[in-house]
Amino acid sequence: MELRQLKTFMAVCEEMHFTRAAEKLGISQPTLSQQIRAMEEELDVPLFDRVGKKIVLTQAGRLLHEHGLQIVRQLDNALDAIAELRDHRRGSLIVGVLPSDLDYRISGMLIDYHNEFPFIHLKVVSSIEIVQQVLDSEVDIGIGLMAEPDSRLVRMPLCREEYVLVVSERHPLAGRREITYEELCDVDTVMFPRGYIGRELVEGCCSRYGLSLRTIMETGTVTSLIQLVRANIGATIQPRPLIESMNGEGLRCITIAGSPPIRSLEIIHRSDRYIGKAASTFIRKVIGHFRP
């Protein structure tokens, strides 16, 4: 089997449509069909079941697809390594970061990294699905909350951060240094929507006391949450280091008594992904940034 044939097969798997796969590869549909038939004849098994105009993978097709992903990934790793050897400090790097941390936490580090690797095209994307994006190879490196163990990932812990109640200096609680969960759940809050990892972490801590937050407004960015807090619309609950990293003028942080919510950050990449000098330097800078 030739690599060209495997790539044709993988394109059909991705599109699950012969015509669209042919258009993606820039070949005619009859040529693509001929290549698939040649593969099936060589393997002596069908790779696709044709059901009317639809196609589905056979068991043999699923096996080839599973191993084909590994072959294509290894080839990409080899090409990346050769490209880095040939064009020192050139290439690209895609990093997934939690929205709040992208807003405030890592801008200085990105500037530092660019100064050292000015020819690396660095793309930083905001995401709450970082683990899945790393596993799907949509991003090369992820910076996010610690996830469940997975043998497909290399995981490097960064830090543990305590959540605090953040209020306006005009809020009735602005003079408090500490607040209980019972009091916390009587406060009007502005928070990320349900489903966001940080929101679920805080709600989980409240639920252990049989309580839930009294949330009056939800928004998807930490910038808008802080603007709402400054306007004294409500309070929010965010990691203390995140609040300290932004302009805290007009804000007050109140410690949550007992067992406050804690988030653990980590940096991850696929265990089978090639990590060259540019990527390894980025990882080292991230670790140094969060663990000075």
C-alpha positions in Angstrom: 0.0 0.0 0.0 1.3 3.4 -1.0 1.2 6.5 1.3 -0.8 8.2 -1.4 -3.5 5.6 -1.1 -3.6 5.8 2.6 -4.0 9.6 2.5 -6.9 9.1 0.0 -8.5 6.6 2.4 -8.1 9.0 5.4 -9.6 11.8 3.4 -12.7 9.7 2.6 -12.9 8.8 6.4 -12.8 12.4 7.3 -15.5 13.5 4.8 -17.5 10.2 4.6 -18.3 11.2 1.1 -16.4 10.2 -2.0 -17.1 13.4 -4.0 -16.2 15.8 -1.2 -13.1 13.8 -0.5 -12.1 14.0 -4.1 -12.6 17.7 -4.2 -10.5 18.1 -1.0 -7.6 16.1 -2.6 -7.9 17.9 -5.9 -8.6 14.7 -7.9 -11.6 13.3 -9.8 -14.2 11.2 -8.1 -13.6 8.2 -10.4 -9.8 8.4 -9.7 -10.5 8.4 -5.9 -12.9 5.5 -6.2 -10.4 3.5 -8.3 -7.7 4.0 -5.6 -10.1 2.8 -2.9 -11.0 -0.2 -4.9 -7.3 -1.0 -5.5 -6.8 -0.8 -1.7 -9.7 -3.2 -1.1 -8.4 -5.6 -3.7 -4.9 -5.5 -2.2 -6.2 -6.1 1.3 -8.9 -8.5 0.1 -11.6 -6.9 2.3 -14.1 -4.1 1.8 -13.2 -0.9 3.6 -16.6 0.8 3.1 -20.1 -0.4 3.0 -22.1 1.5 0.3 -25.7 2.1 1.5 -27.4 4.1 -1.2 -25.5 7.4 -1.5 -24.1 7.0 2.0 -20.9 5.1 3.0 -19.9 3.6 6.4 -16.7 2.1 7.5 -16.5 -1.7 7.8 -14.7 -3.3 10.7 -11.6 -3.6 8.5 -12.0 0.1 7.6 -12.2 1.1 11.2 -9.0 -0.8 11.9 -7.2 0.8 9.0 -8.4 4.2 10.0 -7.2 3.8 13.6 -3.7 2.7 12.5 -3.7 5.2 9.7 -4.1 8.1 12.2 -0.9 6.9 13.9 1.0 6.6 10.7 0.0 10.1 9.5 0.8 11.6 12.9 4.3 9.9 12.9 4.9 11.2 9.4 3.9 14.7 10.4 6.2 14.5 13.4 9.1 13.4 11.1 8.4 16.3 8.7 8.2 18.8 11.6 11.6 17.6 12.9 13.2 17.8 9.5 11.7 21.3 8.9 13.0 22.5 12.2 16.5 21.1 11.4 16.4 22.8 8.0 14.9 26.1 9.0 16.1 26.8 12.5 13.4 28.6 14.6 10.9 28.6 11.9 7.5 26.9 11.9 4.2 27.3 13.7 2.8 26.5 17.1 -0.9 26.4 18.2 -1.6 26.8 21.9 -5.0 26.4 23.6 -5.6 28.6 26.7 -8.5 29.2 29.1 -10.3 32.5 28.1 -9.6 34.2 31.4 -5.9 33.4 31.4 -5.6 34.5 27.8 -7.0 37.9 28.7 -4.7 38.7 31.5 -2.1 36.1 32.5 0.2 35.3 29.6 0.5 38.3 27.4 3.9 39.3 28.8 5.2 35.7 28.3 4.0 35.7 24.7 6.0 38.9 24.1 9.1 37.3 25.6 8.6 34.2 23.5 8.2 36.2 20.3 11.4 38.1 21.0 13.3 34.8 21.2 11.5 33.1 18.3 10.4 35.9 16.0 9.9 33.6 13.0 7.6 31.1 14.8 4.0 31.7 13.8 2.4 31.4 17.2 -1.4 31.1 17.4 -3.1 31.2 20.8 -6.7 30.2 20.8 -9.2 30.7 23.6 -11.0 27.4 24.6 -12.8 25.6 27.4 -12.3 22.3 25.7 -8.5 22.2 25.8 -8.0 18.5 26.6 -10.2 17.4 23.7 -8.5 19.9 21.3 -5.1 18.5 22.3 -6.3 14.9 21.8 -7.8 15.8 18.4 -4.5 17.6 17.4 -6.4 20.9 16.9 -3.8 22.5 19.2 -0.2 21.5 19.8 -0.1 22.5 23.5 -2.8 23.2 26.0 -2.8 25.3 29.2 -5.8 24.5 31.3 -7.3 22.9 34.4 -6.0 19.6 35.5 -8.0 16.8 33.9 -8.4 13.1 34.5 -5.3 10.9 33.8 -5.0 9.9 30.1 -2.1 7.8 28.7 -2.3 9.7 25.5 -1.2 12.9 27.2 2.0 14.3 28.8 0.9 16.4 31.7 3.0 18.9 33.6 1.5 20.6 36.7 1.8 24.4 36.9 0.2 25.7 40.1 -2.8 25.6 42.5 -4.9 28.7 42.8 -7.5 29.6 45.4 -10.8 31.2 44.4 -12.0 34.3 46.2 -15.1 36.4 46.2 -14.5 39.6 44.2 -16.6 42.7 45.0 -16.7 46.4 44.1 -15.2 48.7 46.7 -18.8 50.1 47.0 -20.3 46.7 47.8 -21.7 46.2 51.3 -19.2 43.4 51.8 -16.2 45.4 50.7 -14.8 45.7 54.2 -14.9 42.0 54.9 -11.8 39.8 54.9 -13.6 36.4 55.0 -17.0 35.0 54.1 -18.6 31.6 54.8 -20.3 29.5 52.2 -23.7 30.2 53.8 -23.2 33.9 53.4 -21.6 33.5 50.0 -24.7 31.9 48.6 -26.8 34.8 49.7 -24.8 37.2 47.6 -25.9 38.2 44.1 -23.2 37.0 41.7 -22.2 37.4 38.1 -20.5 34.3 36.8 -19.4 32.3 33.7 -22.3 30.1 32.3 -22.9 26.6 33.6 -20.7 24.2 31.8 -17.6 26.3 32.2 -15.1 24.3 34.2 -14.4 27.1 36.7 -18.1 27.7 37.3 -18.7 24.0 37.8 -15.8 23.8 40.3 -17.3 26.6 42.4 -20.8 25.2 42.2 -19.4 21.8 43.2 -17.9 23.3 46.4 -21.2 25.0 47.3 -23.2 21.8 46.7 -21.1 20.0 49.3 -22.8 22.3 51.8 -26.2 21.8 50.3 -26.0 25.3 48.8 -25.9 26.9 45.3 -24.9 30.3 44.0 -27.5 33.1 43.5 -26.4 34.1 40.1 -28.2 37.0 38.5 -26.1 37.4 35.3 -23.8 35.2 33.2 -21.2 36.1 30.6 -18.5 34.2 28.8 -15.5 36.5 29.4 -13.7 37.6 32.6 -13.4 41.1 31.2 -17.1 41.6 31.1 -17.5 39.9 34.6 -15.0 42.4 36.1 -16.8 45.3 34.4 -20.1 44.1 36.0 -18.4 43.8 39.4 -16.9 47.3 39.1 -20.4 48.6 38.3 -21.6 46.9 41.5 -24.1 44.8 39.6 -22.9 41.8 41.6 -19.9 39.9 42.9 -18.0 37.2 41.2 -15.8 34.3 42.3 -12.5 34.0 40.5 -8.9 32.8 41.2 -7.0 35.3 43.3 -3.9 35.3 41.1 -6.1 36.1 38.1 -7.5 39.2 39.9 -4.1 40.2 41.1 -2.8 40.1 37.5 -5.2 42.7 36.3 -5.8 46.3 37.3 -7.5 45.7 40.7 -8.5 49.3 41.2 -12.0 49.5 42.7 -12.0 45.7 43.5 -11.8 43.9 46.8 -11.0 40.2 47.3 -12.6 38.3 50.2 -11.3 34.9 51.3 -13.9 32.0 51.3 -13.7 30.3 54.8 -13.4 26.6 55.2 -12.3 24.8 52.1 -12.3 27.4 49.3 -12.5 26.3 45.7 -9.0 25.5 44.3 -8.1 25.1 40.6 -5.0 23.2 39.5 -3.5 24.3 36.2 -1.4 22.1 34.0 0.2 22.2 30.5 -0.4 19.2 28.3 0.5 17.8 24.9 0.0 14.5 23.1 2.5 11.9 24.2 3.0 10.9 20.5 3.5 14.4 19.2 6.9 15.7 18.2 8.0 18.5 20.5 10.8 20.5 18.9 13.0 23.3 20.3 10.4 26.0 19.7 7.6 24.0 21.5 9.8 22.8 24.3 11.0 26.4 24.9 7.4 27.6 25.0 6.6 24.9 27.6 9.6 25.9 29.7 8.6 29.5 29.6 5.0 28.6 30.6 6.3 26.6 33.6 8.6 29.5 34.6 5.8 32.0 34.3 3.4 30.1 36.6 6.1 28.7 38.9 8.6 31.6 39.2 
